[in-house]
Amino acid sequence: MTRIDDSKPFLPVNIAVLTVSDSRTLEDDKSGRTLAEMIAADGHTVAHREIVRDEIAAITACLRTHIADAAVDVVISTGGTGVTGRDVTPEAFKQVLEKEIEGFGEMFRWLSYQKIGTSTMQSRAIGGVAGGTYLFALPGSPSACRDGWQDILRHQLDSRLRPCNLVELMPRLMEHLKGD
């Protein structure tokens, strides 16, 4: 079972929050605000918070900007993970991901199933790594953001979590680029 090892230091990470929406503004973006508040409350830094349109080119451009920014360790998006015609977040993520973390989407849907039943099959939550940056896409409701953060990401982004966590892997995410 996982546990917090209080003998280890907590290492805050810098997280960009990206809301994918054609209709939201920063003022009425409940999901992005929910994520940002939880991230800050857990001791991490909200490096950026922004809205991007439900368009693959706009989403990939935004992701690439954050991936290239050494001040961003993680990008968490909310919105655009459903099955309607405008829901293109997973497609955009797949264009930039170097490695997918399949377990993130699987775990999100497993946890979500316990709360909303079979409707969770409509979620295409996805996670992965690109350019040494973790990328996670959550559905666009505050409830889904709470589930994704409180039940998965806050634990995996806590450097004290044992037996392992994503933070301790950060220094090794780019090792494939080092020469022999």
C-alpha positions in Angstrom: 0.0 0.0 0.0 1.2 3.5 -0.7 2.2 5.9 2.1 3.7 9.3 2.7 7.3 9.0 4.0 7.6 12.1 6.3 11.4 11.7 6.4 11.6 12.8 2.8 11.2 16.4 1.8 8.2 17.6 -0.1 9.3 19.0 -3.5 6.7 21.4 -5.1 6.3 21.1 -8.8 5.3 23.8 -11.3 2.0 23.0 -12.9 0.3 24.7 -15.9 -3.5 24.5 -15.9 -5.1 24.5 -19.3 -8.8 24.7 -19.9 -9.9 23.5 -23.3 -13.2 25.4 -24.1 -14.8 27.5 -26.8 -17.1 29.2 -24.3 -15.2 29.7 -21.0 -13.3 32.7 -19.8 -10.9 32.8 -16.8 -13.6 34.4 -14.8 -16.3 31.7 -15.3 -13.9 28.7 -15.7 -14.9 26.6 -12.6 -12.9 23.6 -13.6 -9.6 25.4 -14.2 -10.2 27.4 -11.0 -10.9 24.2 -9.0 -7.7 22.6 -10.3 -5.6 25.7 -9.6 -6.9 26.0 -6.1 -6.3 22.3 -5.2 -2.8 22.5 -6.7 -1.9 25.5 -4.7 -3.5 24.1 -1.5 -1.3 21.0 -1.8 1.8 23.2 -1.9 2.6 23.2 -5.7 3.0 26.2 -7.9 0.5 27.1 -10.6 3.0 28.3 -13.2 0.3 29.3 -15.8 -3.4 29.2 -16.1 -5.1 29.7 -19.5 -8.0 28.9 -21.8 -7.4 27.4 -25.3 -10.0 26.7 -27.9 -11.2 23.2 -28.8 -8.9 23.0 -31.8 -6.1 20.5 -32.3 -3.7 23.1 -33.6 -4.4 25.5 -30.7 -4.1 22.8 -28.1 -0.8 21.3 -29.5 0.7 24.8 -29.8 -0.1 25.5 -26.2 1.2 22.1 -25.0 4.5 22.6 -27.0 4.9 26.0 -25.4 4.6 24.6 -21.9 6.8 21.6 -22.8 9.6 24.0 -24.0 9.3 26.1 -20.8 11.8 24.9 -18.2 9.6 26.5 -15.5 6.8 24.0 -16.2 7.0 20.4 -14.9 3.5 19.3 -15.5 0.5 20.4 -17.6 -3.0 19.4 -16.5 -5.8 20.2 -18.9 -9.5 20.1 -18.3 -12.1 19.7 -21.0 -12.4 18.3 -24.5 -12.0 14.6 -23.5 -15.5 13.5 -24.5 -16.8 12.0 -27.7 -18.5 14.9 -29.4 -17.2 16.5 -32.6 -15.5 19.4 -30.8 -13.8 17.1 -28.2 -10.2 16.9 -29.6 -8.0 17.1 -26.5 -6.8 13.4 -26.6 -6.0 13.8 -30.3 -3.9 16.9 -29.6 -2.1 15.2 -26.7 -1.3 12.2 -28.9 0.4 14.5 -31.4 2.9 15.7 -28.8 3.3 12.7 -26.4 6.5 10.8 -26.6 5.2 8.2 -24.1 1.7 7.6 -23.0 1.0 6.7 -19.4 -1.9 4.4 -20.1 -2.5 3.7 -16.4 -3.6 7.3 -15.8 -6.6 7.1 -18.1 -7.4 3.5 -16.9 -7.2 4.6 -13.2 -9.3 7.7 -13.8 -12.1 5.7 -15.5 -11.9 3.0 -12.8 -12.3 5.6 -10.0 -14.9 7.5 -12.0 -16.9 4.3 -12.6 -17.4 4.0 -8.8 -19.0 7.4 -8.8 -20.9 7.7 -12.1 -21.1 4.2 -13.3 -21.0 3.3 -17.0 -21.1 6.9 -18.1 -17.3 6.9 -17.4 -16.8 5.1 -20.7 -17.3 8.4 -22.4 -14.2 9.9 -20.8 -11.0 9.8 -22.8 -8.8 11.0 -20.0 -5.1 10.6 -21.1 -1.7 11.1 -19.6 1.9 10.9 -20.8 5.3 12.5 -21.1 6.8 14.8 -23.7 10.1 16.7 -23.5 10.5 15.9 -19.9 7.1 17.3 -19.0 4.2 15.3 -17.7 0.9 15.9 -19.5 -2.5 14.9 -18.1 -6.0 15.6 -19.7 -9.0 15.5 -17.5 -12.7 15.9 -18.4 -14.2 19.4 -18.1 -16.2 19.2 -15.0 -15.1 20.4 -11.5 -16.1 17.0 -10.2 -13.8 15.2 -12.7 -11.0 17.7 -11.8 -11.4 16.9 -8.1 -11.4 13.1 -8.8 -8.3 13.3 -11.0 -6.4 15.6 -8.7 -7.4 14.3 -5.2 -7.5 10.6 -6.1 -4.5 10.3 -8.5 -2.3 13.3 -9.3 -1.9 14.8 -5.9 -0.4 11.5 -4.7 1.8 10.8 -7.8 3.1 14.4 -7.7 4.0 14.2 -4.0 7.8 13.4 -3.7 7.2 11.7 -0.4 4.9 9.0 -1.8 6.2 5.5 -1.4 6.9 3.1 -2.9 7.3 5.4 -5.9 6.0 8.6 -7.5 6.3 10.7 -10.7 8.4 13.4 -9.1 11.4 11.1 -8.4 11.4 10.1 -12.1 11.6 13.7 -13.3 15.4 13.8 -13.5 15.4 10.7 -15.7 12.7 11.7 -18.2 15.2 13.0 -20.7 17.9 10.4 -20.2 17.3 9.0 -23.7 18.8 12.2 -25.1 22.1 11.7 -23.3 25.0 10.3 -25.2 26.5 6.9 -24.3 
